C-alpha cells in the first residue's frame, strides 16, 4: 500500500491511495525448540507461534512520524511511542 501525491497547476493536491486487490491472510508459524532451565539438568520442549501482520491494517502514519522525529518526545507523540514500543 502506498500514497501518490500530485500537485496540480491550480494548487490542488490530489492524494491517490494504492491498496492490494486482495487481502492476504495472516500466516501462523509454529516453532518448537529445546530449552534448558539453569536449575535443571534436562531439556524441555517449548513451543511458540509467530503470526504475520496484515500490512493494510498497520498504522504507517504513526511509524512515519516516529521516524521523522527520530524518536524524540514531543507533546503529541505519546501514542507513537506506545505503538513503537509494542513493536519491539
C-alpha positions in Angstrom: 0.0 0.0 0.0 1.3 3.5 -0.8 0.1 7.0 -1.4 0.8 9.1 -4.5 0.7 12.9 -4.0 0.2 15.2 -7.0 0.3 19.0 -7.1 -1.7 20.4 -9.9 -1.4 23.8 -11.6 -4.2 25.3 -9.6 -2.5 24.5 -6.3 -4.7 21.4 -5.7 -3.1 18.5 -4.0 -4.5 15.1 -5.0 -3.9 12.0 -2.9 -4.2 8.6 -4.5 -4.1 5.6 -2.2 -3.0 2.3 -3.7 -4.1 -0.8 -1.9 -3.8 -4.5 -2.7 -6.6 -6.0 -4.7 -7.0 -8.9 -2.3 -6.2 -9.1 1.4 -3.5 -11.6 2.3 -4.4 -14.0 5.1 -2.3 -14.0 8.2 0.2 -16.8 8.3 0.9 -18.6 11.6 4.2 -20.4 12.1 4.8 -22.8 15.0 8.3 -23.0 16.2 9.5 -25.8 18.6 12.8 -25.7 20.4 14.5 -27.3 23.4 15.0 -25.1 26.4 17.2 -25.8 29.5 16.4 -24.1 32.7 19.6 -23.2 34.6 18.3 -25.1 37.7 17.6 -28.3 35.6 19.8 -30.9 34.0 17.1 -31.8 31.4 15.8 -30.0 28.3 12.2 -29.1 28.0 10.3 -28.8 24.7 9.0 -25.3 24.2 6.6 -24.1 21.5 6.0 -20.5 20.3 3.9 -19.2 17.5 4.7 -16.3 15.2 2.0 -14.6 13.1 2.4 -12.2 10.3 0.6 -8.8 10.4 -1.9 -7.6 7.9 0.0 -4.7 6.5 -3.1 -3.0 5.2 -4.2 -2.5 8.8 -0.8 -1.3 10.0 -0.6 2.2 11.4 2.0 3.5 9.0 1.4 7.2 9.7 2.4 6.7 13.4 5.6 4.9 12.4 6.5 7.5 9.8 6.1 10.3 12.4 8.3 8.4 14.8 11.0 8.1 12.2 10.7 11.8 11.2 11.1 12.9 14.8 13.9 10.3 15.3 12.0 9.0 18.3 12.3 12.3 20.3 9.5 13.0 22.6 7.2 15.8 21.6 3.8 16.9 23.1 1.8 14.9 20.5 3.7 11.6 20.1 2.7 9.7 23.2 0.7 7.4 21.0 3.6 7.0 18.7 6.0 5.9 21.4 3.4 3.4 22.8 2.9 1.9 19.4 6.6 1.6 18.5 7.4 0.2 22.0 4.8 -2.5 21.5 6.5 -3.5 18.1 9.9 -4.2 19.7 
